[in-house]
Amino acid sequence: MLSARTPWTCKRSRPAPANRQSPSKKFSRSCARMESYKILIKKSAAGELAKIPRKDLEKIVRRVRDLEQIPRPSGCRKLSGKDRYRLRQGDCRIVYAVDDSRRIVEVYKIGNRREIYRD
């Protein structure tokens, strides 16, 4: 007899193995031991922040602050030709560099994706 549930909606419940930790516990322990990075924002990037609409500004500031704990979060991309990374927040991009030896994240540009990569 066929069931009304399709194979891709059926979920089998299996208990997690006893020796494995949940990902959230593992992540919180590793973050507690990590030293945070210091964030430096160039004057040009600070000026570009003033031009961004207020609704987007809060999200961008939150993403920049998150770089203190995780300087290379998932979703960041390394830019070709330079030792910099870009982080996407909606239509805006944050271009920054990471100095692991001094534990510094330096933000170079913040702006709309159409204009951010032009030099």
VMD Tcl script that builds the backbone (N, CA, C; Angstrom):
set m [mol new atoms 357]
animate dup $m
set s [atomselect $m all]
$s set {name element resname resid chain x y z} {
  {N N MET 1 A 0.836 -1.173 0.000}
  {CA C MET 1 A 0.000 0.000 0.000}
  {C C MET 1 A 0.886 1.243 0.000}
  {N N LEU 2 A 0.553 2.216 -0.838}
  {CA C LEU 2 A 1.335 3.430 -0.951}
  {C C LEU 2 A 0.931 4.433 0.111}
  {N N SER 3 A 1.917 5.095 0.601}
  {CA C SER 3 A 1.651 6.114 1.613}
  {C C SER 3 A 1.424 7.454 0.931}
  {N N ALA 4 A 0.752 8.363 1.598}
  {CA C ALA 4 A 0.490 9.694 1.043}
  {C C ALA 4 A 1.737 10.564 1.089}
  {N N ARG 5 A 2.707 10.201 1.896}
  {CA C ARG 5 A 3.926 10.993 2.013}
  {C C ARG 5 A 4.886 10.621 0.899}
  {N N THR 6 A 5.493 11.586 0.315}
  {CA C THR 6 A 6.485 11.335 -0.725}
  {C C THR 6 A 7.833 11.059 -0.075}
  {N N PRO 7 A 8.729 10.395 -0.770}
  {CA C PRO 7 A 10.009 10.025 -0.165}
  {C C PRO 7 A 10.820 11.216 0.337}
  {N N TRP 8 A 10.714 12.360 -0.317}
  {CA C TRP 8 A 11.554 13.479 0.099}
  {C C TRP 8 A 10.986 14.232 1.286}
  {N N THR 9 A 9.745 13.945 1.688}
  {CA C THR 9 A 9.208 14.589 2.878}
  {C C THR 9 A 9.246 13.668 4.086}
  {N N CYS 10 A 9.514 12.389 3.869}
  {CA C CYS 10 A 9.604 11.454 4.988}
  {C C CYS 10 A 10.895 11.691 5.755}
  {N N LYS 11 A 10.802 11.746 7.033}
  {CA C LYS 11 A 11.994 11.901 7.844}
  {C C LYS 11 A 12.028 10.788 8.875}
  {N N ARG 12 A 13.158 10.191 8.975}
  {CA C ARG 12 A 13.331 9.150 9.982}
  {C C ARG 12 A 13.982 9.776 11.193}
  {N N SER 13 A 13.443 9.471 12.311}
  {CA C SER 13 A 14.048 10.029 13.522}
  {C C SER 13 A 15.038 9.021 14.082}
  {N N ARG 14 A 16.282 9.449 14.151}
  {CA C ARG 14 A 17.327 8.620 14.724}
  {C C ARG 14 A 17.945 9.384 15.869}
  {N N PRO 15 A 18.195 8.725 16.964}
  {CA C PRO 15 A 18.862 9.434 18.057}
  {C C PRO 15 A 20.315 9.732 17.686}
  {N N ALA 16 A 20.807 10.835 18.161}
  {CA C ALA 16 A 22.199 11.209 17.902}
  {C C ALA 16 A 23.117 10.272 18.668}
  {N N PRO 17 A 24.286 9.959 18.118}
  {CA C PRO 17 A 25.229 9.119 18.845}
  {C C PRO 17 A 25.601 9.756 20.184}
  {N N ALA 18 A 25.819 8.932 21.180}
  {CA C ALA 18 A 26.062 9.427 22.534}
  {C C ALA 18 A 27.387 10.168 22.661}
  {N N ASN 19 A 28.380 9.845 21.855}
  {CA C ASN 19 A 29.695 10.456 22.015}
  {C C ASN 19 A 29.859 11.761 21.237}
  {N N ARG 20 A 28.873 12.199 20.505}
  {CA C ARG 20 A 28.987 13.430 19.714}
  {C C ARG 20 A 28.331 14.592 20.433}
  {N N GLN 21 A 28.975 15.753 20.356}
  {CA C GLN 21 A 28.411 16.960 20.937}
  {C C GLN 21 A 27.548 17.652 19.897}
  {N N SER 22 A 26.609 18.433 20.370}
  {CA C SER 22 A 25.808 19.203 19.422}
  {C C SER 22 A 26.671 20.326 18.866}
  {N N PRO 23 A 26.434 20.766 17.623}
  {CA C PRO 23 A 27.268 21.803 17.004}
  {C C PRO 23 A 27.277 23.106 17.789}
  {N N SER 24 A 26.157 23.471 18.420}
  {CA C SER 24 A 26.111 24.738 19.140}
  {C C SER 24 A 27.040 24.725 20.346}
  {N N LYS 25 A 27.108 23.605 21.065}
  {CA C LYS 25 A 28.008 23.529 22.212}
  {C C LYS 25 A 29.464 23.580 21.769}
  {N N LYS 26 A 29.778 22.884 20.700}
  {CA C LYS 26 A 31.137 22.871 20.184}
  {C C LYS 26 A 31.562 24.269 19.742}
  {N N PHE 27 A 30.661 25.001 19.071}
  {CA C PHE 27 A 30.956 26.340 18.576}
  {C C PHE 27 A 31.139 27.310 19.729}
  {N N SER 28 A 30.287 27.255 20.727}
  {CA C SER 28 A 30.380 28.220 21.822}
  {C C SER 28 A 31.662 28.023 22.628}
  {N N ARG 29 A 32.126 26.797 22.760}
  {CA C ARG 29 A 33.376 26.572 23.483}
  {C C ARG 29 A 34.566 27.145 22.724}
  {N N SER 30 A 34.592 26.948 21.408}
  {CA C SER 30 A 35.728 27.433 20.634}
  {C C SER 30 A 35.744 28.954 20.585}
  {N N CYS 31 A 34.588 29.601 20.566}
  {CA C CYS 31 A 34.539 31.064 20.534}
  {C C CYS 31 A 34.954 31.650 21.873}
  {N N ALA 32 A 34.693 30.946 22.951}
  {CA C ALA 32 A 35.036 31.472 24.267}
  {C C ALA 32 A 36.549 31.564 24.438}
  {N N ARG 33 A 37.307 30.676 23.804}
  {CA C ARG 33 A 38.758 30.685 23.936}
  {C C ARG 33 A 39.440 31.616 22.953}
  {N N MET 34 A 38.772 31.990 21.882}
  {CA C MET 34 A 39.396 32.803 20.853}
  {C C MET 34 A 39.512 34.253 21.297}
  {N N GLU 35 A 40.631 34.868 20.951}
  {CA C GLU 35 A 40.762 36.293 21.164}
  {C C GLU 35 A 40.063 36.995 20.019}
  {N N SER 36 A 39.476 38.139 20.309}
  {CA C SER 36 A 38.798 38.853 19.245}
  {C C SER 36 A 39.784 39.720 18.470}
  {N N TYR 37 A 39.427 40.003 17.245}
  {CA C TYR 37 A 40.230 40.868 16.383}
  {C C TYR 37 A 39.812 42.312 16.631}
  {N N LYS 38 A 40.704 43.223 16.328}
  {CA C LYS 38 A 40.393 44.642 16.427}
  {C C LYS 38 A 39.972 45.114 15.033}
  {N N ILE 39 A 38.937 45.944 14.962}
  {CA C ILE 39 A 38.447 46.422 13.673}
  {C C ILE 39 A 38.876 47.865 13.470}
  {N N LEU 40 A 39.528 48.127 12.344}
  {CA C LEU 40 A 39.910 49.475 11.944}
  {C C LEU 40 A 39.138 49.827 10.677}
  {N N ILE 41 A 38.494 50.990 10.668}
  {CA C ILE 41 A 37.735 51.424 9.502}
  {C C ILE 41 A 38.421 52.652 8.919}
  {N N LYS 42 A 38.778 52.572 7.649}
  {CA C LYS 42 A 39.416 53.699 6.962}
  {C C LYS 42 A 38.454 54.884 6.915}
  {N N LYS 43 A 39.011 56.095 6.783}
  {CA C LYS 43 A 38.183 57.295 6.714}
  {C C LYS 43 A 37.245 57.255 5.506}
  {N N SER 44 A 37.740 56.745 4.395}
  {CA C SER 44 A 36.907 56.664 3.194}
  {C C SER 44 A 35.717 55.730 3.412}
  {N N ALA 45 A 35.934 54.621 4.111}
  {CA C ALA 45 A 34.846 53.679 4.388}
  {C C ALA 45 A 33.850 54.289 5.366}
  {N N ALA 46 A 34.332 55.068 6.323}
  {CA C ALA 46 A 33.432 55.729 7.268}
  {C C ALA 46 A 32.567 56.752 6.537}
  {N N GLY 47 A 33.132 57.447 5.557}
  {CA C GLY 47 A 32.361 58.385 4.762}
  {C C GLY 47 A 31.309 57.696 3.915}
  {N N GLU 48 A 31.648 56.525 3.410}
  {CA C GLU 48 A 30.702 55.754 2.609}
  {C C GLU 48 A 29.547 55.240 3.464}
  {N N LEU 49 A 29.802 54.985 4.743}
  {CA C LEU 49 A 28.747 54.537 5.652}
  {C C LEU 49 A 27.670 55.605 5.813}
  {N N ALA 50 A 28.083 56.867 5.775}
  {CA C ALA 50 A 27.122 57.962 5.948}
  {C C ALA 50 A 26.139 58.035 4.782}
  {N N LYS 51 A 26.499 57.507 3.619}
  {CA C LYS 51 A 25.645 57.569 2.430}
  {C C LYS 51 A 24.662 56.402 2.342}
  {N N ILE 52 A 24.828 55.395 3.177}
  {CA C ILE 52 A 23.991 54.189 3.106}
  {C C ILE 52 A 22.662 54.440 3.817}
  {N N PRO 53 A 21.549 53.988 3.236}
  {CA C PRO 53 A 20.240 54.157 3.885}
  {C C PRO 53 A 20.202 53.514 5.269}
  {N N ARG 54 A 19.429 54.107 6.159}
  {CA C ARG 54 A 19.391 53.679 7.562}
  {C C ARG 54 A 18.965 52.214 7.731}
  {N N LYS 55 A 18.026 51.748 6.908}
  {CA C LYS 55 A 17.553 50.361 7.061}
  {C C LYS 55 A 18.667 49.357 6.767}
  {N N ASP 56 A 19.563 49.684 5.843}
  {CA C ASP 56 A 20.680 48.801 5.524}
  {C C ASP 56 A 21.855 49.005 6.474}
  {N N LEU 57 A 21.953 50.191 7.037}
  {CA C LEU 57 A 23.092 50.542 7.876}
  {C C LEU 57 A 23.207 49.646 9.105}
  {N N GLU 58 A 22.083 49.351 9.746}
  {CA C GLU 58 A 22.109 48.513 10.946}
  {C C GLU 58 A 22.645 47.115 10.640}
  {N N LYS 59 A 22.228 46.565 9.515}
  {CA C LYS 59 A 22.680 45.223 9.133}
  {C C LYS 59 A 24.169 45.218 8.803}
  {N N ILE 60 A 24.627 46.263 8.135}
  {CA C ILE 60 A 26.037 46.349 7.767}
  {C C ILE 60 A 26.907 46.496 9.007}
  {N N VAL 61 A 26.486 47.340 9.940}
  {CA C VAL 61 A 27.252 47.524 11.176}
  {C C VAL 61 A 27.312 46.218 11.961}
  {N N ARG 62 A 26.227 45.464 11.973}
  {CA C ARG 62 A 26.225 44.171 12.664}
  {C C ARG 62 A 27.203 43.200 12.009}
  {N N ARG 63 A 27.245 43.190 10.664}
  {CA C ARG 63 A 28.174 42.297 9.961}
  {C C ARG 63 A 29.623 42.676 10.228}
  {N N VAL 64 A 29.902 43.984 10.275}
  {CA C VAL 64 A 31.271 44.440 10.553}
  {C C VAL 64 A 31.664 44.060 11.977}
  {N N ARG 65 A 30.759 44.226 12.928}
  {CA C ARG 65 A 31.066 43.845 14.315}
  {C C ARG 65 A 31.283 42.345 14.454}
  {N N ASP 66 A 30.585 41.557 13.658}
  {CA C ASP 66 A 30.768 40.106 13.707}
  {C C ASP 66 A 32.168 39.693 13.248}
  {N N LEU 67 A 32.822 40.551 12.470}
  {CA C LEU 67 A 34.177 40.247 12.011}
  {C C LEU 67 A 35.182 40.220 13.165}
  {N N GLU 68 A 34.838 40.812 14.301}
  {CA C GLU 68 A 35.718 40.758 15.480}
  {C C GLU 68 A 35.933 39.320 15.935}
  {N N GLN 69 A 34.872 38.539 15.916}
  {CA C GLN 69 A 34.956 37.155 16.386}
  {C C GLN 69 A 35.379 36.191 15.274}
  {N N ILE 70 A 34.806 36.362 14.090}
  {CA C ILE 70 A 35.097 35.461 12.971}
  {C C ILE 70 A 35.470 36.329 11.770}
  {N N PRO 71 A 36.762 36.531 11.517}
  {CA C PRO 71 A 37.171 37.430 10.438}
  {C C PRO 71 A 36.926 36.887 9.029}
  {N N ARG 72 A 36.747 35.598 8.900}
  {CA C ARG 72 A 36.445 35.008 7.597}
  {C C ARG 72 A 35.187 34.144 7.721}
  {N N PRO 73 A 34.017 34.782 7.834}
  {CA C PRO 73 A 32.778 34.008 8.010}
  {C C PRO 73 A 32.384 33.293 6.726}
  {N N SER 74 A 31.434 32.393 6.850}
  {CA C SER 74 A 30.951 31.734 5.640}
  {C C SER 74 A 30.275 32.784 4.771}
  {N N GLY 75 A 30.513 32.710 3.499}
  {CA C GLY 75 A 29.962 33.693 2.578}
  {C C GLY 75 A 30.959 34.752 2.165}
  {N N CYS 76 A 32.096 34.846 2.840}
  {CA C CYS 76 A 33.099 35.833 2.420}
  {C C CYS 76 A 33.891 35.242 1.259}
  {N N ARG 77 A 34.363 36.104 0.399}
  {CA C ARG 77 A 35.143 35.667 -0.758}
  {C C ARG 77 A 36.453 36.416 -0.804}
  {N N LYS 78 A 37.510 35.745 -1.181}
  {CA C LYS 78 A 38.808 36.387 -1.355}
  {C C LYS 78 A 38.827 37.053 -2.715}
  {N N LEU 79 A 39.246 38.316 -2.744}
  {CA C LEU 79 A 39.319 39.040 -4.008}
  {C C LEU 79 A 40.596 38.659 -4.742}
  {N N SER 80 A 40.501 38.518 -6.037}
  {CA C SER 80 A 41.670 38.145 -6.822}
  {C C SER 80 A 42.577 39.352 -7.009}
  {N N GLY 81 A 43.858 39.126 -6.976}
  {CA C GLY 81 A 44.835 40.184 -7.205}
  {C C GLY 81 A 45.229 40.940 -5.957}
  {N N LYS 82 A 44.440 40.892 -4.911}
  {CA C LYS 82 A 44.748 41.609 -3.676}
  {C C LYS 82 A 44.549 40.665 -2.505}
  {N N ASP 83 A 45.127 41.020 -1.400}
  {CA C ASP 83 A 44.981 40.208 -0.203}
  {C C ASP 83 A 43.803 40.727 0.620}
  {N N ARG 84 A 42.641 40.813 -0.015}
  {CA C ARG 84 A 41.453 41.341 0.628}
  {C C ARG 84 A 40.284 40.389 0.442}
  {N N TYR 85 A 39.280 40.591 1.262}
  {CA C TYR 85 A 38.069 39.783 1.216}
  {C C TYR 85 A 36.872 40.695 1.014}
  {N N ARG 86 A 35.777 40.098 0.554}
  {CA C ARG 86 A 34.544 40.854 0.460}
  {C C ARG 86 A 33.449 40.074 1.156}
  {N N LEU 87 A 32.563 40.838 1.773}
  {CA C LEU 87 A 31.433 40.267 2.485}
  {C C LEU 87 A 30.179 40.914 1.938}
  {N N ARG 88 A 29.182 40.130 1.698}
  {CA C ARG 88 A 27.954 40.619 1.073}
  {C C ARG 88 A 26.882 40.853 2.125}
  {N N GLN 89 A 26.206 41.990 2.030}
  {CA C GLN 89 A 25.045 42.274 2.860}
  {C C GLN 89 A 24.006 42.940 1.964}
  {N N GLY 90 A 23.097 42.153 1.423}
  {CA C GLY 90 A 22.101 42.670 0.489}
  {C C GLY 90 A 22.782 43.138 -0.786}
  {N N ASP 91 A 22.514 44.379 -1.195}
  {CA C ASP 91 A 23.161 44.950 -2.371}
  {C C ASP 91 A 24.480 45.630 -2.026}
  {N N CYS 92 A 24.823 45.671 -0.767}
  {CA C CYS 92 A 26.062 46.322 -0.333}
  {C C CYS 92 A 27.175 45.294 -0.174}
  {N N ARG 93 A 28.405 45.770 -0.310}
  {CA C ARG 93 A 29.590 44.929 -0.132}
  {C C ARG 93 A 30.519 45.600 0.867}
  {N N ILE 94 A 31.186 44.773 1.656}
  {CA C ILE 94 A 32.182 45.241 2.612}
  {C C ILE 94 A 33.508 44.639 2.175}
  {N N VAL 95 A 34.482 45.474 1.845}
  {CA C VAL 95 A 35.793 45.006 1.404}
  {C C VAL 95 A 36.760 45.247 2.553}
  {N N TYR 96 A 37.461 44.179 2.962}
  {CA C TYR 96 A 38.338 44.277 4.127}
  {C C TYR 96 A 39.537 43.364 3.976}
  {N N ALA 97 A 40.547 43.617 4.820}
  {CA C ALA 97 A 41.745 42.778 4.868}
  {C C ALA 97 A 41.919 42.272 6.296}
  {N N VAL 98 A 42.529 41.104 6.419}
  {CA C VAL 98 A 42.749 40.492 7.724}
  {C C VAL 98 A 44.245 40.332 7.952}
  {N N ASP 99 A 44.726 40.826 9.082}
  {CA C ASP 99 A 46.118 40.651 9.479}
  {C C ASP 99 A 46.111 39.746 10.710}
  {N N ASP 100 A 46.375 38.463 10.489}
  {CA C ASP 100 A 46.307 37.490 11.579}
  {C C ASP 100 A 47.417 37.666 12.607}
  {N N SER 101 A 48.575 38.136 12.189}
  {CA C SER 101 A 49.684 38.272 13.134}
  {C C SER 101 A 49.404 39.375 14.164}
  {N N ARG 102 A 48.779 40.472 13.727}
  {CA C ARG 102 A 48.446 41.554 14.652}
  {C C ARG 102 A 46.995 41.493 15.121}
  {N N ARG 103 A 46.222 40.526 14.597}
  {CA C ARG 103 A 44.807 40.333 14.935}
  {C C ARG 103 A 43.990 41.592 14.665}
  {N N ILE 104 A 44.099 42.067 13.412}
  {CA C ILE 104 A 43.405 43.279 12.989}
  {C C ILE 104 A 42.603 42.985 11.720}
  {N N VAL 105 A 41.385 43.518 11.676}
  {CA C VAL 105 A 40.557 43.499 10.468}
  {C C VAL 105 A 40.430 44.956 10.037}
  {N N GLU 106 A 40.875 45.249 8.818}
  {CA C GLU 106 A 40.867 46.621 8.315}
  {C C GLU 106 A 39.845 46.743 7.189}
  {N N VAL 107 A 38.821 47.575 7.399}
  {CA C VAL 107 A 37.751 47.761 6.430}
  {C C VAL 107 A 38.145 48.884 5.488}
  {N N TYR 108 A 38.179 48.576 4.179}
  {CA C TYR 108 A 38.607 49.549 3.177}
  {C C TYR 108 A 37.448 50.253 2.491}
  {N N LYS 109 A 36.436 49.497 2.100}
  {CA C LYS 109 A 35.324 50.076 1.356}
  {C C LYS 109 A 34.017 49.457 1.806}
  {N N ILE 110 A 32.973 50.276 1.797}
  {CA C ILE 110 A 31.618 49.805 2.053}
  {C C ILE 110 A 30.727 50.544 1.068}
  {N N GLY 111 A 29.951 49.810 0.300}
  {CA C GLY 111 A 29.081 50.495 -0.651}
  {C C GLY 111 A 28.289 49.546 -1.509}
  {N N ASN 112 A 27.586 50.123 -2.472}
  {CA C ASN 112 A 26.755 49.358 -3.384}
  {C C ASN 112 A 27.630 48.478 -4.275}
  {N N ARG 113 A 27.127 47.338 -4.626}
  {CA C ARG 113 A 27.921 46.363 -5.385}
  {C C ARG 113 A 28.323 46.868 -6.758}
  {N N ARG 114 A 27.550 47.794 -7.352}
  {CA C ARG 114 A 27.886 48.311 -8.679}
  {C C ARG 114 A 29.123 49.196 -8.655}
  {N N GLU 115 A 29.357 49.874 -7.533}
  {CA C GLU 115 A 30.443 50.863 -7.483}
  {C C GLU 115 A 31.635 50.434 -6.644}
  {N N ILE 116 A 31.506 49.400 -5.877}
  {CA C ILE 116 A 32.525 49.066 -4.876}
  {C C ILE 116 A 33.850 48.606 -5.484}
  {N N TYR 117 A 33.820 47.920 -6.615}
  {CA C TYR 117 A 35.048 47.345 -7.170}
  {C C TYR 117 A 35.774 48.287 -8.124}
  {N N ARG 118 A 35.214 49.442 -8.388}
  {CA C ARG 118 A 35.880 50.408 -9.273}
  {C C ARG 118 A 36.947 51.145 -8.508}
  {N N ASP 119 A 38.108 51.305 -9.083}
  {CA C ASP 119 A 39.209 52.019 -8.417}
  {C C ASP 119 A 39.405 53.388 -8.956}
}
mol reanalyze $m
mol bondsrecalc $m
mol representation Tube
mol addrep $m
